[in-house]
Amino acid sequence: MNMDLYEKIVNKEERISLIGLGYVGMPIAFAFAKKVNVIGFDINKSKIELYKSGIDPTKEIGSEAIKNTSVEFTSDEAKLREAKFHIVAVPTPLNSDLTPDLTPVESATRTLGRNLSKGSIVVYESTVYPGVTEDICIPILEKESGLKCGVDFKVAYSPERINPGDKVHRLETIVKIVSGMDKETLNTVAKIYELVVEAGVHRAESIKVAEAAKVIENSQRDINIAFMNELSIIFNKMGIDTQTVLKAAETKWNFLKFYPGLVGGHCIGVDPYYLTYKAEEMGYHSQIILAGRRINDSMGKYVAENTVKLMIKANKQIKGARVAILGLTFKENCPDVRNTKVIDIVNELKEYGVRTVLHDPQANEKEVFDVYGIELKELRDIKDVDAVILAVPHEEFKALSLEHISSLYNNNYTHIHDNEAKDDCKAIVDVKGMFNRSEAEDLGYLYWRL
C-alpha cells in the first residue's frame, strides 16, 4: 500500500477503474486514459454500447474523442478485479421527499466490494454529506469483499467539480480537493490525480472535511441565486427590470455577479438538501439554506404564473392556449434533462389548461420521452402558438433573431401602444434575459423576464 501503487499505475502495470460513466465519470476516465490504463465500468449496457461504438451521449468529450480513447468500456463487473485504484462517480440524487437517495452509491459500492482485490484504493467522487464515505461505504465494502479497511484496502474522497457543458472549466483546469483515510493514502491519491489535473490538488485534512467542502460549494451558489430570484420577485412587483438593476450594482468592485434563474440539475438543486438532512439528523433546523431552496424550487411555478399574466395582458384566451417552450435541459449547452426546473413550468401551465410544445436542440429525444413522456418538436414544426418561453439560453437559441421567433406565433396580432394591447400582441417570456427588452418591445412584443 505504499508509493509503489502510484509507480505501478504510471508504468501501466496496474489499472484504474471508473465506476459510473456519466457527465462526471466519463471525462475523468478519458483524462486518465491519456496517461494510464483505464477500465470504464457502467451497469447501463446500452450506454456502454454507445461508448464502444464511438458515440458520446453526454457531449462532454465528443464522439471523435470517444472513438480514439484507450478506455476499456465494460458492463461486466468482474473486470473491476483487474484494477487496483477505483474511482466511484455515480450520481447522488434525492428521493421525492427531498432526502438523500444513496441507492446508486450503495449499489456501486456493493458491486465494487464483490470485486475488490487486496491492496486497492477506493476513491469516492459522488457528492455526499459528511460521514457517508466512512460510515456507510466502508462497512459495505468490508462486508462484500471480506477484506479489512485500513489493512487490505484504503479509502479516499475527492469530490468532482466538473461543470457539465462548460468547455473552459474542465477536470484539468479546476483545482481538485483530495483526501484520504491516512497520510500514505492521501499522498498516493494526490499524486495520481496530479497526473491529470494541471491546476493541482488541495489536500484536505480529512475525508469529512472534503465531503463538507463539496456540499457547501453548491449550497453557497444556491443561496446567492435564491437571493437574486427573490430580488426579481420584488422588483417585478415594483415594475423595475431586475437585470438593469444588477448591471448598475455590478459596477461596484465587490458586488457578486449572480443572476436570477431556474436552478435545477444534479448539483446545485440537490447538494443543499444533503447538508440540511445531516444537520436535521443532529437536531439543527436549517434556516438560510432551506429558505434559499424554497425560493429556487418555486421559480418554475412563478415563471408559469407570469406567462399566464402576460398572455392575459395580450388578450389571449388562457384555457386551450398553446405555448412554445424553447429549452428543457437543466442548463444551457448541456444535454442533461434530469432534475430540470423547466418541467415545473410545463406542469404549472397544464393546471391553467395551457398546452405546451417543447423544442430543445441539445436534449436527447428518447431520454426526454422516457423520463417525462414529452415528445420534442423541431423548431420548424412549431406554429400558431399564443406565447413563447425562452427557458434555456442554448447557443442555438442565441443565433435566433426576434424576427425568427415571431414566425412561431399565430397571426392575429397587432402592434402594442403604450404597453396596453389594443387587440393582440406577441407575449414572450425570456427567462434568462437573452434578448434586449427595448428591441423586443419595439418589434411589438409584450416582454417579461426574471
Secondary structure, DSSP 8 states (H G I E B T S, - for coil): --THHHHHHHTTSSEEEEE--STTHHHHHHHHHTTS-EEEE-S-HHHHHHHHTT--TT-SS-HHHHHH---EEE--GGGGGGEEEEEE-----B-TTSSB--HHHHHHHHHHHHT--TTEEEEE-S---TTIIIIIIHHHHHHHH---BTTTEEEEE------TT-SSS-GGGS-EEEEESSHHHHHHHHHHHHTT-TT-EEE-SSHHHHHHHHHHHHHHHHHHHHHHHHHHHHHHHHT--HHHHHHHHTTSTT----------TTTTTTHHHHHHHHHHHTT---SHHHHHHHHHHTHHHHHHHHHHHHHHHTT---TT-EEEEE--SSSTT----TT-THHHHHHHHHHTT-EEEEE-SSS-HHHHHHHH------GGG--SBSEEEE-S--HHHHT--HHHHHTTB-S----EETTEESS--EEEEETT--S-HHHHHHTTEEEE--
